[in-house]
């Protein structure tokens, strides 16, 4: 999924140049940079959220296709099944699975997998945000490890809160405005998380 990460990095670099770079190292009052910082945070947040959701959908789809076509059960599918609310209605044959591979694909398993796919797709499509809670919801069930880095967790939180405030309030009612340097740091930390996730795909 390197192409998805490259696409994200290219987009972030584009909005860095458009909204942030000209404000770095310049002691301007907030009135000068606030609209650019608002735009930057909202657009960066949307791009990172979109990336994470695409990764989740890709892992889910590929793991299910691999099971349906090749009878293989990988870690993503195993984790997804284990954390799903859907359960098999029939007791599987004890000889069904050997060393992570289905010896055959039973008819009831198709319905089971389809239910899980629909359930998880709905969860992803209803996801709104990039804070830790949302990321856990869409990536932990697929066996993706989320690094516990205090800087990244702080940046996720700050970017999420700033985006929420900027997207839902008029600029004149926003009391605290991120300085461009902080906005850049928060986004770069979130990109580090995306790079870490990409290495696990």
N, C-alpha and C positions, 0 to 999 in steps of 0.2 A: 504493500500500500504506500510505497514511497511516492508515487505520483500524487496521491492525495495530500501528503505532507508538503511536497514541493509546491503544490497549488496554494496551500495555506500560507506557507512562508512567502511566496511571491506576492500574495494579496496583502499580507501584513506589511511587507516592505513598501508596497505601493501606498498604503494609507499612512505609513510612517513618514514617507516623503511629502505627502499631500498635507497632512495635518500637524505633524509634530516637530520634524527636524528644524524648521525655521524658528521655533520657539526655544530650542535648547540653548542654555548658556546665556540667555538674554533676560535681563531683569524687567520684564514687562508686567504691568498690572493685570489681574485676572480678566478685566474687560477685553483685553487684546486677544487672549488665547482661549477663553472659555468655550466659545462655539466650536473651535477646532478640537479641543479636548473632548467635548461632549460627543462630537461626531466620531472621533477616533475610538472612544470607549465603546460606543454602541455598535459600530461596524466590526471592531475586533472581537467583541463578545459574540456577535452573531456568527462570524467566521469560525471561531473556535468551537462554538456549540454545534454548528453544522458539521465540522470535521469529526467531532466525537460521536455524533449520531450516525454518520456514514460508516465509521469504523465499527460501531455496534451492529448495524444492519449487515455489513459485509461479513463479519465473523459469524453471526447467526445464520445467514443464508448459506455461506460456504460449508459450515459444519453440518447443516441439515442436508444439503445437496450431497455431501460426501457420504453421509449415512445412507441416503436413499439410493445413490448410484453404486457405491462401493462397499456398503455395509460397515463402514468404519465409524467408530464412535471416538471423536477426539475430545480433548479436555474442555473445549468451549461447550460442546453439546452436553457432555456429562455434567458440567457445572450448571448449565441452563436447565436441564431436566431436574437436577437435584433441588434447585431453588424455585421451580415453577409451582403454581397452585394446582396445575393439572396433574392427575394421577392416572395410571393405567387401570382400566376397568376389568382387565383380565389378567390372571396370573401367568407370566411368561414361562415358557418351557425352560427348565434349568439348563438345557443344552443349547439355549439360544445364543449365548455370548461366550466367546473364547478369546481371551487376551485382547480385549478391546474391539473385537470384530464380531458383527452379527453373522451367524452361520447361514441365516436366511432372513428375509424381511417379512415378518408376519403382517397380515392385513390390518390388524388392530393397531399396530405400531404406526402405520401411516396416519391414521386419524389422531393418534396421540401426538405425533410430531407436528401435524398441521395445527392442532389446538395450541401447542406451545408457541409455534411460530406466530400465530395470530395474536396471542396474549402478549408476547414480547414486542411485537411490532407496534401494538397499540401503546404500550408503555413508552417506547422510544418516541413515537409521534406526539405523545402528550407531554413529553419532557420539555421543560422551559427553563433553561439556565445552565450555568457551568459551575455552580458551587459544588462543594464536595458531596453533599447529599444526592444531587442529581447525577453526578458522575458515578457514584457508587451504584445507584439504581440501574444504570444502563451498561456498566462495564464489569462490575464484580460478578454478575450472573454468568458472564462469558469466560470467567477464569482470568481476567486481566488484573494484574496487581497494580494498585495505585500507590506510588511511593509516598511515604509520610515525611515530606520535607516541609519544615515550618515556613520557609520563604514562599514555596509554591502554594501552600494552603492559605497563607495570608494574602497572596496576590489574587488567588481565585476569589476569595471573600471580598477583597477591596474592589476588584473589577466588576464582580456581580452586583455589589451594592451600588457602585457608581453608575453602572449601566441602568439598573432599575430606577434610580433617581432621575437620571438624565432622560430616560425614555418616557417617564410618566409625569414629570413635573415641568412646569414652565421655568426657563432659566432664571427668571427674576425671583423665584421662590426657593432656589437652591442655595443653601447657606455655605456649604463647603465645596470648593471646586478643586479637583486634583490639579497639581502643577504638572506641566508636560513631562518633566523628568520622572515623576512617580508613575504616571500613566504608562510611559514606555517600559519602566521596570516591571510593572504588573503584567503587561501583555507579554513581555519576553519570558517571564517566569512561567506563564501559562503555555507558551510555545515549548518550553523545556519539558513540561508534562506531556504534551502531545508527541514530542520526539521519543520520550520514554515509552509511551503506549505503542507507538509505531514499531519500536524494536521488539515488542511482544507479539506482533501480529504475524 
